[in-house]
Amino acid sequence: MVDLFEKIPFLKKIVKLRAFQFAVIFPNFFLFYLFLIAALVGTPVGNRNIMIVFVWIFWWVMLIAFMVPFASRIWCTVCPLPIIGEWLQRRTLVKVREGSTIPGFKQEFFGLNKQWPKRWRNIWLQNIGFLLLACFSAHLVTRPIFSVFVLGGMIVLSTILALIYRFRAFCMYICPVSGFLGLYAMTSKLALRRKDKAVCDVHKGRECFLGSERSYPCSWFQNICTMDRNNYCGLCMECVKSCPDNNVGLFWRPFCSDVDIKGIDEAWKSFIMLCLAFVYSVNLLGPWGVLKDWANFTETGQWPGFILLALGIILLCMVIFPATYYLFIKWSKALSRSKNVTTKDLFIKYSYAFVPLGLLVWIAFSVPLIMINGSYIIAVISDPLGWGWNIFGTTHFPWKPLLPEWVPYIQIPLLLMGLFYSIKSLYKIGMKIFSEKEATVRSLIPMAILLSLITIVFLRLYVG
């Protein structure tokens, strides 16, 4: 691994500035609220409104194809959704307010400062939220007012929760976007970590967790001294500011370095995200008009069809696919001939197989979004409200797909790359579990078959 702070010294100087987070969030905050206004007062036609075009085409492709695989949860660093609540908590935009509002912490916070309920300190609410939003995907990505309702509601909810619970409880436990970012950030080439465990063991101040006179506590409830995965690190960089021993590094590392799924909730997230990639592909890119009519129930009046579709999506994600995977895990355990590994442990650990494959499937899904519909971005820049403006002279830029014949040739290697990294990661996990090459290889046979079948399904769906 390469420490980017050592290779690029000025980068560390920038993130240690007290104003760093405000400086990167505020422009995004400003643009996002312009988008909300555009969605409220602009044209309801999705491909002529900047909210739909920029959020669900440009932002989505940038997020899933570039930010997550190469920069972990960098979106959380600049996300405007929770920032009003955080500013209200701190009652300041930049500086640290010293005090002792919360026992053990060294800053002053506004609000009730309650701890998040212990039973919900997991990602089940994020799983459910993302799954429910997926049922309304046709509306979310085509109707500006629906995006206002969802994204505006997230802003209101995050602000209310910030006045009741400590730090970024909304981001950590509620935000649907945070859930899939955390899962796929495990694959990312970027990671914020301690540099030397021995240094952390000796130093007992825990400024990285509790904050200091020059920094706030970790808003994500993470302790960099013990953190070993990207899942819940929002890259706020407060630990970089607070560490008196200069023991925090920003590392460039191999793809899929984090491979430990640590709970049933995370395992189910991997199922949900892979299944929803299939659902979105079928509903948005597929030729099945009946399903599209069911998804667009407010226009077609197909309420029974929508209910059937929603139930099918939920059953696929929560029951059918997990049950199928369970059967393959039973087969894997039987072939491994190991009596020291429980089926539950293998079920959780091997669910990581759907993380690399799932990420590459989502990237493959996003390729036609940008190559077929990317020209809408050029037009909407000049007329963000769809009111006939022509600010930059590009309003009448025609819808023009970019090399559509190349789309399958990009998607095929992406899917095969996902299959490769999934099997490679499973071998690494299997060696940790079984400690024997023969047992590991035997246990991987059913999983390799399952992953290959899934890849074939997506190849058939995308390529034909």
C-alpha positions as MATLAB code, in Angstrom:
seq = 'MVDLFEKIPFLKKIVKLRAFQFAVIFPNFFLFYLFLIAALVGTPVGNRNIMIVFVWIFWWVMLIAFMVPFASRIWCTVCPLPIIGEWLQRRTLVKVREGSTIPGFKQEFFGLNKQWPKRWRNIWLQNIGFLLLACFSAHLVTRPIFSVFVLGGMIVLSTILALIYRFRAFCMYICPVSGFLGLYAMTSKLALRRKDKAVCDVHKGRECFLGSERSYPCSWFQNICTMDRNNYCGLCMECVKSCPDNNVGLFWRPFCSDVDIKGIDEAWKSFIMLCLAFVYSVNLLGPWGVLKDWANFTETGQWPGFILLALGIILLCMVIFPATYYLFIKWSKALSRSKNVTTKDLFIKYSYAFVPLGLLVWIAFSVPLIMINGSYIIAVISDPLGWGWNIFGTTHFPWKPLLPEWVPYIQIPLLLMGLFYSIKSLYKIGMKIFSEKEATVRSLIPMAILLSLITIVFLRLYVG';
ca = [
       0.000    0.000    0.000;
       1.073    3.568   -0.693;
       0.385    6.373    1.794;
      -0.863    9.283   -0.304;
      -0.253   11.690    2.563;
       3.459   10.881    2.338;
       3.573   10.929   -1.462;
       1.507   14.127   -1.727;
       2.333   16.191    1.397;
       0.143   19.160    0.466;
      -2.892   16.819    0.423;
      -2.518   16.229    4.141;
      -2.081   19.949    4.766;
      -5.367   20.577    2.970;
      -7.431   17.986    4.863;
      -5.987   19.171    8.183;
      -7.382   22.648    7.612;
     -10.271   23.331    9.941;
     -12.257   24.727    6.995;
     -11.659   21.705    4.735;
     -15.007   20.004    5.210;
     -16.982   23.231    4.861;
     -15.026   24.149    1.729;
     -15.848   20.870   -0.045;
     -19.459   20.603    1.147;
     -20.746   24.137    0.639;
     -20.475   24.238   -3.193;
     -22.266   20.878   -3.342;
     -24.818   22.150   -0.826;
     -25.493   25.194   -2.999;
     -25.854   23.188   -6.222;
     -28.044   20.571   -4.612;
     -30.547   23.108   -3.380;
     -30.626   24.718   -6.813;
     -31.509   21.263   -8.146;
     -34.325   20.970   -5.601;
     -35.705   24.326   -6.702;
     -35.433   23.273  -10.342;
     -37.376   20.104   -9.570;
     -40.102   22.087   -7.802;
     -40.638   24.903  -10.312;
     -39.132   23.487  -13.504;
     -40.568   21.203  -16.142;
     -41.969   17.854  -14.966;
     -40.404   16.213  -18.031;
     -37.534   14.201  -16.577;
     -35.034   14.445  -19.418;
     -35.428   18.238  -19.518;
     -35.039   18.863  -15.772;
     -31.583   19.213  -14.265;
     -32.597   17.335  -11.119;
     -33.234   14.100  -13.024;
     -30.476   14.450  -15.598;
     -27.685   15.408  -13.222;
     -28.641   13.300  -10.207;
     -29.810   10.075  -11.824;
     -27.505   10.048  -14.837;
     -24.361   12.096  -14.205;
     -24.101   11.775  -10.401;
     -25.045    8.102  -10.359;
     -22.479    7.132  -12.989;
     -19.747    9.184  -11.299;
     -20.632    7.644   -7.937;
     -20.801    3.975   -8.846;
     -18.176    3.869  -11.603;
     -15.520    6.199  -10.204;
     -16.031    7.464   -6.642;
     -16.757    4.144   -4.952;
     -14.133    1.904   -6.627;
     -11.370    4.515   -6.570;
     -12.189    6.856   -3.671;
     -14.226    4.808   -1.167;
     -16.906    6.909    0.535;
     -15.656   10.235   -0.781;
     -19.252   11.171   -1.554;
     -19.943   11.202    2.190;
     -17.189   13.809    2.529;
     -19.125   16.226    0.312;
     -22.731   15.044    0.801;
     -25.116   17.949    1.493;
     -27.991   15.891    2.932;
     -26.926   15.766    6.623;
     -24.991   19.002    6.784;
     -27.761   21.265    8.122;
     -28.201   18.933   11.071;
     -24.459   18.804   11.687;
     -24.172   22.595   11.558;
     -27.023   22.868   14.060;
     -25.374   20.313   16.340;
     -22.094   22.217   16.323;
     -23.653   25.697   16.047;
     -20.723   26.651   13.863;
     -19.666   26.160   10.268;
     -15.947   25.713   10.819;
     -14.470   26.231   14.270;
     -14.538   23.797   17.194;
     -16.699   24.779   20.172;
     -14.923   23.470   23.255;
     -17.038   22.279   26.131;
     -18.403   19.130   27.722;
     -21.975   18.621   26.537;
     -21.517   14.843   26.204;
     -19.568   13.093   28.995;
     -16.114   12.057   27.803;
     -16.149   14.283   24.729;
     -14.410   17.630   24.602;
     -16.792   19.766   22.551;
     -20.082   21.548   22.964;
     -23.057   20.162   21.025;
     -26.590   21.467   20.653;
     -29.533   19.069   20.910;
     -30.605   16.145   23.079;
     -27.443   14.141   22.264;
     -29.110   10.789   22.876;
     -27.382    7.554   21.939;
     -28.829    5.625   19.017;
     -30.921    2.624   20.234;
     -28.682   -0.400   20.612;
     -31.050   -2.788   18.810;
     -30.835   -0.629   15.657;
     -27.051   -0.268   15.541;
     -26.893   -2.147   12.253;
     -27.846   -1.501    8.635;
     -31.255   -3.171    8.557;
     -33.063    0.169    8.292;
     -30.799    1.099    5.387;
     -31.533   -2.244    3.748;
     -35.279   -1.757    4.089;
     -35.127    1.868    2.940;
     -33.157    1.082   -0.208;
     -35.431   -1.850   -1.004;
     -38.584    0.257   -0.656;
     -37.138    3.018   -2.835;
     -36.345    0.417   -5.483;
     -40.023   -0.453   -5.707;
     -40.639    3.128   -6.866;
     -37.536    3.350   -9.061;
     -39.469    4.242  -12.211;
     -40.855    7.335  -10.481;
     -37.640    8.250   -8.703;
     -35.534    8.460  -11.857;
     -38.098   10.078  -14.154;
     -40.231   12.458  -12.067;
     -38.569   15.534  -10.541;
     -41.231   16.027   -7.872;
     -40.763   12.475   -6.608;
     -37.010   13.093   -6.272;
     -37.807   16.245   -4.271;
     -40.053   14.238   -1.975;
     -37.416   11.551   -1.381;
     -34.263   13.690   -1.184;
     -36.004   16.568    0.595;
     -37.462   14.101    3.061;
     -33.976   12.746    3.744;
     -32.749   16.283    4.497;
     -35.614   16.904    6.926;
     -35.192   13.528    8.611;
     -31.419   13.891    8.962;
     -31.859   17.347   10.503;
     -34.457   16.154   13.015;
     -32.352   13.146   14.007;
     -29.288   15.375   14.446;
     -31.182   17.345   17.088;
     -32.129   14.157   18.941;
     -29.198   11.756   18.491;
     -25.441   12.177   18.574;
     -23.367   12.970   15.528;
     -24.365   11.456   12.150;
     -26.813    8.793   13.313;
     -28.814    9.326   10.123;
     -25.802    8.591    7.902;
     -24.679    5.647    9.958;
     -27.989    3.851   10.430;
     -30.717    5.297    8.175;
     -29.463    6.735    4.872;
     -30.174    4.266    2.013;
     -27.279    5.670   -0.041;
     -24.908    5.169    2.885;
     -25.814    1.492    3.027;
     -24.700    0.622   -0.483;
     -21.710    2.982   -0.283;
     -20.501    1.149    2.802;
     -20.866   -2.255    1.180;
     -19.077   -1.422   -2.054;
     -16.446    0.778   -0.383;
     -14.936   -2.521    0.767;
     -13.653   -2.952   -2.776;
     -12.187    0.552   -3.041;
      -8.557    1.280   -3.737;
      -8.610    4.147   -1.197;
      -8.588    3.616    2.568;
      -8.060    5.805    5.629;
      -6.228    3.830    8.329;
      -3.805    4.066   11.221;
      -0.195    3.714   10.118;
       1.305    1.933   13.120;
      -0.706   -0.170   15.567;
       2.012    0.102   18.212;
       1.701    3.883   18.266;
      -2.040    3.658   18.890;
      -1.530    1.016   21.581;
       0.824    3.275   23.519;
      -1.170    6.495   23.118;
      -4.278    6.516   25.333;
      -5.735    9.939   24.519;
      -8.134    8.678   21.834;
      -8.416   12.140   20.315;
      -9.364   10.500   17.002;
     -12.544    9.188   18.635;
     -13.251   11.807   21.298;
     -12.014   14.892   19.471;
      -9.668   17.607   20.688;
      -9.313   21.362   20.841;
      -8.661   21.361   17.092;
     -11.073   18.658   15.944;
     -14.515   17.174   16.456;
     -15.093   13.516   17.366;
     -15.603   11.050   14.570;
     -19.139   11.756   13.333;
     -19.385    8.121   12.242;
     -18.612    6.602   15.658;
     -15.402    5.031   14.304;
     -12.099    4.596   16.111;
      -9.255    4.782   13.587;
      -7.037    2.871   16.057;
      -9.089   -0.281   15.556;
     -10.889    0.341   12.254;
      -9.999   -2.308    9.667;
     -12.647   -1.803    6.962;
     -14.023    1.018    4.799;
     -17.659    0.206    5.543;
     -18.443    2.951    8.022;
     -15.740    5.559    7.466;
     -17.217    8.721    5.936;
     -13.775   10.264    5.259;
     -14.596   13.387    7.271;
     -10.843   13.625    8.060;
     -11.387   14.712   11.691;
      -9.057   11.928   12.863;
      -6.314   13.329   10.618;
      -6.700   16.703   12.347;
      -6.829   15.267   15.844;
      -4.025   12.665   15.882;
      -1.106   14.105   17.888;
       1.214   11.349   16.649;
       0.662   11.874   12.927;
      -0.405    8.241   12.749;
      -3.228    8.414   10.191;
      -2.552    7.603    6.541;
      -4.597    7.729    3.352;
      -3.622    4.552    1.532;
      -3.802    3.513   -2.120;
      -4.179   -0.261   -2.083;
      -5.194   -3.270   -4.207;
      -8.793   -3.646   -5.332;
     -11.005   -5.708   -2.961;
      -8.653   -5.462    0.016;
     -11.485   -5.573    2.588;
     -13.166   -8.983    2.484;
     -14.759   -9.430    5.916;
     -18.556   -9.380    6.065;
     -19.325   -9.217    9.778;
     -23.052   -9.704   10.163;
     -26.322  -10.965    8.725;
     -27.373   -7.381    7.991;
     -24.300   -6.845    5.791;
     -24.808  -10.205    4.096;
     -28.384   -9.289    3.222;
     -27.205   -5.945    1.869;
     -25.033   -7.847   -0.620;
     -28.088   -9.896   -1.671;
     -30.316   -6.841   -1.971;
     -27.870   -4.825   -4.044;
     -27.190   -7.649   -6.513;
     -30.880   -8.469   -6.902;
     -31.797   -4.804   -7.337;
     -29.214   -4.472  -10.097;
     -31.204   -7.179  -11.858;
     -34.515   -5.463  -11.089;
     -33.348   -2.048  -12.303;
     -31.885   -3.592  -15.433;
     -35.144   -5.371  -16.233;
     -37.401   -2.403  -15.467;
     -35.320    0.403  -16.989;
     -33.350   -1.287  -19.771;
     -35.365   -4.373  -20.626;
     -37.950   -4.766  -23.414;
     -40.799   -5.999  -21.181;
     -43.564   -3.428  -21.591;
     -45.875   -5.058  -19.059;
     -43.345   -4.619  -16.265;
     -42.783   -1.000  -17.280;
     -46.539   -0.396  -17.115;
     -46.667   -1.941  -13.665;
     -43.724    0.172  -12.491;
     -45.369    3.350  -13.867;
     -48.635    2.629  -12.066;
     -49.544    6.292  -11.472;
     -49.762    6.835  -15.225;
     -51.085    3.473  -16.358;
     -53.376    2.798  -13.391;
     -51.883   -0.684  -13.040;
     -52.111   -0.777   -9.232;
     -52.560   -4.571   -8.966;
     -49.574   -5.024  -11.256;
     -47.468   -2.635   -9.187;
     -48.326   -4.448   -5.964;
     -47.417   -7.749   -7.598;
     -44.152   -6.263   -8.886;
     -43.249   -4.787   -5.487;
     -43.962   -8.064   -3.707;
     -41.869   -9.883   -6.278;
     -38.942   -7.516   -5.735;
     -39.123   -7.885   -1.960;
     -39.417  -11.671   -2.126;
     -36.520  -11.929   -4.576;
     -34.217   -9.830   -2.405;
     -35.223  -11.034    1.024;
     -36.230  -14.677    0.506;
     -35.707  -16.284   -2.895;
     -32.102  -15.307   -3.583;
     -30.905  -15.752    0.048;
     -32.574  -19.188    0.151;
     -30.888  -20.180   -3.108;
     -27.557  -18.976   -1.788;
     -28.129  -20.947    1.430;
     -28.513  -24.171   -0.562;
     -25.203  -23.529   -2.314;
     -23.578  -22.788    1.062;
     -24.817  -26.120    2.417;
     -23.265  -27.737   -0.631;
     -20.007  -25.836   -0.057;
     -19.846  -26.907    3.565;
     -20.478  -30.522    2.655;
     -17.722  -30.504    0.030;
     -15.268  -28.820    2.410;
     -15.626  -31.761    4.853;
     -14.851  -29.376    7.671;
     -16.474  -29.863   11.048;
     -14.991  -26.703   12.552;
     -16.947  -24.231   10.419;
     -20.651  -23.592   10.979;
     -23.081  -23.074    8.132;
     -23.948  -19.639    9.540;
     -20.327  -18.506    9.531;
     -19.826  -19.707    5.983;
     -23.107  -18.091    4.929;
     -21.973  -14.708    6.257;
     -18.336  -14.840    5.158;
     -18.944  -16.137    1.641;
     -21.647  -13.511    1.004;
     -18.753  -11.196    0.151;
     -18.762  -12.988   -3.207;
     -21.639  -10.724   -4.253;
     -19.758   -7.512   -3.450;
     -17.188   -7.344   -6.300;
     -19.613   -8.936   -8.733;
     -22.425   -6.651   -7.576;
     -20.315   -3.527   -7.990;
     -19.216   -4.468  -11.507;
     -22.802   -5.364  -12.431;
     -23.941   -1.901  -11.307;
     -21.137   -0.309  -13.325;
     -22.162   -2.358  -16.368;
     -25.763   -1.247  -15.820;
     -24.595    2.387  -15.737;
     -22.705    2.217  -19.047;
     -25.783    2.605  -21.268;
     -27.151    5.298  -18.951;
     -24.276    7.623  -19.786;
     -23.565    6.465  -23.344;
     -27.190    6.484  -24.480;
     -28.575    9.363  -22.402;
     -25.466   11.432  -21.679;
     -26.330   13.984  -24.365;
     -29.219   15.174  -22.184;
     -26.581   16.597  -19.808;
     -25.248   18.920  -22.514;
     -28.727   20.228  -23.306;
     -29.978   20.663  -19.744;
     -26.946   22.726  -18.665;
     -28.272   25.577  -20.796;
     -31.912   25.090  -19.798;
     -31.961   23.594  -16.280;
     -35.643   24.308  -15.666;
     -36.903   23.342  -19.091;
     -38.228   26.866  -19.617;
     -36.610   27.448  -23.004;
     -33.461   29.181  -21.748;
     -30.245   28.858  -23.723;
     -27.568   29.985  -21.265;
     -24.572   28.305  -22.907;
     -26.019   27.792  -26.358;
     -26.515   24.031  -25.982;
     -30.261   23.815  -25.280;
     -31.016   22.375  -28.697;
     -28.204   19.844  -28.615;
     -29.870   16.736  -30.013;
     -30.270   13.461  -28.204;
     -27.306   11.593  -29.604;
     -26.189    8.228  -28.193;
     -22.437    7.841  -27.922;
     -21.215    4.739  -29.752;
     -24.178    2.580  -28.646;
     -22.790   -0.383  -30.586;
     -19.855   -0.446  -28.150;
     -22.012   -0.815  -25.032;
     -21.997   -4.664  -24.977;
     -18.238   -4.753  -25.560;
     -17.758   -2.633  -22.438;
     -20.291   -4.532  -20.334;
     -18.909   -8.009  -21.088;
     -15.395   -7.434  -19.660;
     -16.895   -5.592  -16.669;
     -19.059   -8.585  -15.784;
     -16.192  -11.018  -16.290;
     -13.973   -8.825  -14.123;
     -16.610   -8.956  -11.385;
     -16.697  -12.750  -11.622;
     -12.901  -12.928  -11.440;
     -12.592  -10.713   -8.359;
     -15.433  -12.505   -6.590;
     -13.826  -15.915   -6.994;
     -10.391  -14.533   -6.153;
     -11.748  -12.906   -2.982;
     -13.565  -16.088   -1.999;
     -10.310  -18.027   -2.172;
      -8.721  -15.487    0.170;
     -11.669  -15.771    2.571;
     -11.722  -19.561    2.331;
      -8.050  -19.807    3.274;
      -8.795  -17.780    6.405;
     -11.720  -20.027    7.295;
     -10.352  -23.481    6.492;
      -6.572  -22.901    6.542;
      -6.249  -25.734    4.028;
      -6.014  -25.279    0.277;
      -7.862  -28.507   -0.532;
     -10.827  -27.715    1.716;
     -10.959  -24.161    0.383;
     -10.951  -25.236   -3.256;
     -13.647  -27.848   -2.644;
     -15.836  -25.312   -0.857;
     -15.474  -22.868   -3.751;
     -16.866  -25.224   -6.397;
     -20.570  -24.550   -5.619;
     -19.929  -20.839   -5.216;
     -18.071  -20.647   -8.518;
     -21.030  -22.347  -10.187;
     -23.502  -19.932   -8.592;
     -21.437  -16.863   -9.491;
     -21.019  -18.116  -13.061;
     -24.767  -18.645  -13.412;
     -25.443  -15.119  -12.125;
     -22.900  -13.693  -14.561;
     -24.523  -15.586  -17.438;
     -27.937  -14.151  -16.466;
     -26.588  -10.597  -16.605;
     -24.699  -11.272  -19.837;
     -27.926  -12.540  -21.359;
     -29.804   -9.508  -20.059;
     -27.278   -6.916  -21.247;
     -25.872   -8.488  -24.375;
     -28.664  -10.775  -25.539;
];
